[in-house]
Amino acid sequence: MNPISVVLSLTKTSSPSTLRQFTDSPLVEKVFVVHDGSYAESHPKWSLVSSESFSSGKTIRRLIQEMKSTFFLLLAQSHEVELGQNSLERFLAVARQTGAGIVYADYAEIREGRRFEHPTIDYQTGSIRDGFDFGPIMLFSAAAVKRSLKKYGPVEPVRWAGWYDLRLKTSIDHRVFRIQECLSTKKESDARTSGEKLFDYVDPRNQSVQKEMEIVFTKHLKNIGAYLKPKFKRLPVDEASFPVEASVIIPVRNREKTVADAVNSVLSQKTDFSFNVLVVDNHSTDGTSRILEGLSQKHSAVRHLVPVRNDLGIGGCWNEAVLSAYCGRYAIQLDSDDMYSGPDTLQRIVDEFRKGQYAMVIGSYKLVNMELQELPPGVIDHKEWTPDNGRNNALRINGLGAPRAFLTRLLRQVLLPNVSYGEDYAVALRLSREYQIGRIYEPLYLCRRWEGNTDAALSVEQANRNDLYKDRIRTVEILARQRVVRERKR
């Protein structure tokens, strides 16, 4: 028997070339063609599987039952793929030599008629996003899959999250190995920039899919001993004194076009408490410093802070403000190119803190352009956060919302990583490990999307660096939570 079975999805409009290369390979025993009922062709090597969803648990259970080969190759849905030279041979060799449960590889993609190499990143404990980029091909060990399903239960009866569930279960006890070689080429099926793709997971149209992903992911956390029950520490007694009740913290470097709008949106706030604005000017070289100096001279609430250090990222600038003598009881975020949506934003955040035992409060925001016109998908409310499971599901997604506000005395204990990406995500995960997070689901904040945004159009290398870092944050947090769970069981 040949060692590989192939699983792929086809419709009547799919290119036959992808299917043909697997059919012609002497290493392939069978090709399972999952289709929506519209595919009618046949071949002795093919097994046609009609299904409403390529990723349904029912479909995947059937495929696993019918497979007899040692390995099965999963082809990412809706991609037209060309195998590289000796690609299948290389996948097999590495899988056998490493004993991995899952093997994936770098790839190339065709965009606008040109071929670009697309490296992937290494898999780690925290690589638990349902959107992790494995490239167009994943090779599974059939034995590893069957052992995993026997130990952790069959693939869940879901419609969209079946392959995600199978991957997570297989990864618990088996290595997920990356081949740092370009073994296939795919035609780019989504040519949008990184900034345009950024909010797909919170698009309301994807809520049912995301709910399934959360269910699968929560069971994974339980399987690996990292699930936290909805029991929280009480906040320490507040005995500290602060110069004001709230401080809005704005780290900035070279934002002369937008920073005045941000500061003025704070100054327009109507509150029953005192507040100030701590603008940490990270050695701007354009007109930003001049603008801020003028605002600070005109408004006593504006503090223009210039760090002594020259090695600070956004997180480091936050730490400068939080540790300063000017910081208030609550530290509230505003990015230098964004604005508060109305004069009641600060009041609503502080009122939420006053309601409960919250170490942090997170609001909701609206995507707009520079003319403040709404952009799709509109309001980003992160309603996937629930009081019972929010801190667990936070490990799966890439962000938690804005504006973010912190209890200063706790933030001074943990501080933010001195980086310019994922610093807020890291500290939110850390605080949620112990304390409850408050949520406001109405938009309080205008997130202005423009060409100057740091995530507007990232290169593959930059996006990979960001993804690798957030996965590392998750790895640290999962390991810490596993320790918490073990200690609670003693």
N, C-alpha and C positions, 0 to 999 in steps of 0.2 A: 504494500500500500504506500502511495506517495505521502509525504509528511505533512502537507499543508491543505487545509480547506480555506476557502475565501468567502467572506461575507460582504456583500455590497448591495447598494440600493440603486434601482433603476426605474425610470419612467419611459414612456414611449418617445420622449424627446431626448433621452440620454444618448451620448456618443457611444457607438459600439466599440471604439478602439480600446477603451479602458477594460471592458469585459474580455475582449479578444486576447489580450496579452496574458491574462490569467488562464484562460481556457487553453492556450497554446503551450503553457509552461509544463514541462515534465515533472515539476515538483508539486503541482497542484492535483489533488485527488478529486475535489469537487468544488463547485462554485455555487453558493447559496445566493440566489438572486431574489432579494426582498423587493416587492413592487406593490403598487397600489391597485392592482387589478387590471392595469392597462397594458401590461407587457405579456405578449403571447408567443414569442419565439421560443425555440427549444434547442437543446444540445445534449448529447449523452453525459457530459460532465456537469450539467446544470441541474439544480434543484430549485424550482420556482416556489417562493413563499409569499403568498398574498397577505398583506398586513396593512392596517390603517396607519401604523406608525413603525418606522424602522427601529425606534428605541423603546418599544413597548416591552414590558416584562414578559408578557405572554409569548411574543415573537422570540425573544432571546432564550427563554426556557426551551422552546421547541428546537431552536437551532442547536443548542448544547446537547440535547437528547439525541439528535440525529447525527452529530459529528462523530466520526470514527478516527480521524487523523490525530497525529501527535500535537500539531499546532494549528491554530486558525488565525487567519489574517483578517483584520477588520479594516475596511476601507471607509474613510470618513464620508459621510453622506453628501451627495450633490457635488462632488469634485470630479473633474476629469483629470485623470492621473496617468503619467507615463513613468514606467519603472526605469531606474537607472541600470547601468551595466552590472550584471550579476547581482542585482538587488536582492532577490529572494534568497539566493545562496548566502549572501552576507547576513541577512536577518537570521537565517537558520543557524549559521555558524556561531554567531554571537549568542543566540538564545541557548544553544547547547553548551557552549563553553562557560557561560556565566550562571546557568541554571535559573535565569530570571523568569518571573511569572509573566512580565510584559516587557517587550522591547519596542522602542520607537527610534526615530532617526531625524536628522536634519533633512531639509528638502530645498527645492528651488520652486519658484513660482513665475508664471508668465503674466506680466502686467504691461498693458499697452504695447504688446508685441515684443517685449524684451524679457530676457531671463535674468532673475535675481536670486541669489542664494538667500535662503531663509533659515538661519540657525534656530534651533529650539534651545531650551534650557534644561539643566539637570533636575531630575525629580528628587524631592526630599519629603520628609514627614509632613511639612506644611503645604505641599503642592496639592491641595484638596479642593481648589476651585473647580467648578464644573466646566469652566471655560479654559482649562489648562491646554496649551497648544502642544499636542503630540505630533503634529504634522498630519498628512493624509493617510498614513499607514500605521497600524499597531499590530504587533504579533503577540498573541496570547499562547501560553503553554496550556494545553487542554487539561493536563494533569493538575497544574496549579489551580486552574479555574474550578475543577471538580472538588479538589480538597477544600478550597475556600468556601464553596457553596455548601458543602457538607458541614463545615464547622460553623459558618455564620448565617446559614439559611439561604433559601433560593432567592433568585432575583425577585425584587418586590413587584407586586401587580400594578405597575405604573404605566403610563402612556408614553412619557417623554424621557424619563430618568433611568431607563433600564441599563444602558451602557455605562452610565455614571455609577450606578450601584455595583455593577459587575467589576468595574475598575477599582473602586474603593475596597471592595471585599478581597479582591485578588492581591491588592497592594499591602494588606496588613501583614501577611507572613511571607511574602515573596518580593524579591527585588524587582524594581521597575528601572530598566536600564536604557540609557540613551546612547545611541551610536552617533558619534560626532562626525558623521559623514553624510554627504548629500546623496540619498538613495532613491529619490523620486522627484518628479516635477509635476506641479499641478497648475491648472489655470486658475487665477485668482477669481473667486466667486463673490468677493466683497471688497470692492476697490475704495471704500471709504477710508478717510484718515483716522488716526487713533482717537482724535478728539470727537469725531462723529460716532465712533463705536463705543465710546466711553460709557454711555448711559443705557446701553441695550438691556442690561440686567434689571434695571428699575423701570423700564418702559411698562406702563399698565397693561399693554397688550400681552406681555409675557408673564403676568402674575400667576396664572395656573401652572405654567411650566416651573416657575421659581418655587412654588409651594411644594411641588413634587420633589424638586431638588433638595429642599429643606428637610423633608421627611426622610429621604434617603441619607442625607448627610448627618442628621441627628442620630440615626441608628448607627452610623459609622463611628461617631464620637463615643457612643455607648460601647461599641465593640472594642475600641482601643483604650477605654478607661479614661476618657477626657471630657465626658459629659458632666456639666454642672447643673445640679438641681436649682430651682428658683428660690434659693435661700441666700440671703444677703447679710453682710455685716452691717451693724448700725454705724453711723458716722461718729467719729471721735468728738468729744465735747469741744465746742468752739469757745476758746478762751482768748484767742488772739485779737488784737485791735488792728484796724486797717484805716488808711487815710480816706478811702471812699468805699462805697458799697460795691461798685462794679468798675472794672477796667476793660475797655475794648483794646485788644492787642492787634496791631497791624504791622507785620514784618514787611519790609519793602526794599527793593533795589531796582532803580531805573524804571519808575512807573510815573513819569511826569504827566502822561496823558490821563491817568485815571486816579491817582492817589488823592487829589483834592476832593473828588466826588465821594470817595470812600469816607474820608474824614468828615466831610460836611453831612453825610448821611447819619453819622454818629451825633454830631452836634445838634441835629434837628430832633433828637429823641426827647420825649416827654416822660418823665419818671417822677416817682415819689421818693427817690433816693439820689444820693450824689454819685457821680461817675466821672471818669476821665478817659482820655484816649492816649495810649502808649504806642507811639509809632517808632518802631525800631528800624532806623535807616542803616541798612547794611552797606555803607560806603558807596552810595549811588554816585555815578559819574555823569549823569545828565542833569536836568533841572529839578529833580525830585527834592534834593536837600534844600534848595532855595525856596521851593514852594512850602515845604514843611516848616522851615524857619519862620516864614511869614505867617503861617497859620498859628504857630505856637506863640508868636508875639501878639497876635490879635485875640487869641482865645486862651485863657488860663487853664482850661481843661485839657489842652493839647500838650503833651510832653514829647518833644523831639529827642529821641535817644539814639546816640551813635556809639556802637560798641567799640571798646578798645581793641578787641580781637579782630583779626582779619580772616579767620577760618570758620566762620559761622554759616550754617545753612539755615533754613527756615526754622527748624526745631531749636537750633542754638539761639536764634533771635527771640523766640518765644521764651526760652529760659532766662535770657537777659531781662525781659520785661517782668516775668513772673517773680523772679528773685529780687527785683528792685524794690526800693522803699515806697515807690509810687503805686504799687499794684493793690487793687481792691480785693474785697472778700471773694468776689467772683471774677474770673478771667474769661472774657468772651471774645470769640474769634471774628475777624473780618479780614478777608484778603484785600490786597491793595488795588485790585481791579474790579472789586465787587461793591455792592451797596446793600444797606438794609432796605426792606421793601416799604416800610412805613415808620412813623414816629413812635410806635408802640413796641418795637422789637425788644429793646432792653427790658422794658417793664414786664413783658410776657415771659421772658426767660427767667428773670429774677423771681417772679411770682411762682413759676414752676418749681424752682429750687425751694421756695418757702413751703410748698405743699407736701413735700416728701423727703425721704432720706436718700437724696440723690448726690452722688459724687460728680455727676456730669449731666448736663441737659443738652439734647441735640434737637435742632429745629428742622424745618423743611425749606426748600428753596425752589425758585423758578428760574429756568434757563431763559436768558434774553440776549439780544444782540446789543451793540453799543447804543442803539436808539431806544433801548428798553422794550423792544418788541419781542413777544414770546417766541421761543424756538422749540421745536419738538425734541423730546417728548413732553415738554412743558414743566409741570410741577414734579419735583423729585421729593417724595415724602417718605420713602423707605418704610412703607407700611408692613414690609416683611418683618420688621422688628416688633416682637411681642414681649410683654413683661415676663412671660414664662420662659421663652426660648431665645430672646434677642441676643444674649451674650454668647450662646452656642452658635446660632446661625451667622453671627458676625464673623466667625472664622472662615466662612465659605465665600462671602461676598467681598468686594474690593473697596467698599467705603461705607460710611455710616450716616452721612448727611451733613448739613450745615444750616445755620451756624452752630458751632460747637462751643460749649461753655463749661467751665470747670470750677470746682471748689478749690480756691487757690491753696489752702493749707494742705490739701492732699496732692495737688499737682506739684507743689514744692518738694514733696517727698519722693515722687517718682520721676519727674521731669520728662522732657521729650528727647528722643535721639537727635543728635546734631546732624540731621540730613535735610534734604529739601524735597523728599517724596516719601510718603507713608508715615511721617512723624506723628501726625494726629491719629492715624489708624493704630499705630503701636501703643500709644498711651491710652487710647480708648479701650483696647483689648485688655491692657494691664489693669485699668481701673475696674472694668466690668467683671474681671475675675473674682473680685471681692465685693464690689458695691453695686447698687442698683443705678441704672441710667434712666433719666427722665426723657420723655419724648414729646415734641409738639409737632403735630401732623399738618398744620396749616403753614403756608409759605411765609417766612419772615425775612427772606433774603433774596436778593437778585444776583444770580451768578452770570456775569457778563462774558459771553463767548466771543473772542476776537482772535486775530492772528497772533497776538502777543501772548496768549495763554501758553503756559509751559508745557501743556499736554495736547496742544492743538494738532500737531502733525509730527509725531515722533518717528524716528527711524526705527527699523527692526532692532538694532542694537540698543537704542535707548529704551524701547518698550521692554525688551528682554531684561535689561538691568533693573528696571522698575519692578517687573513681575518677580524676578529672582529675589529682590529685597523683600517684597511683601510676603512671598512664600517663606523666607527666612524668619520674618516676624511671626508668622503663624507657627513655624516649627518651634520657636522659643516658647510661644504661648501654650502650645499643645503639651510640650514637655512639662511646663510649669503646672498646667492643670492636671496632668496625670499624677504629679506628685501630690497635689491637693487632694485628689480623689483617694489615693493610696493612704494618705495620712488620716483622712476622715474615716476610713474603714478600720483603722487600728483600735 
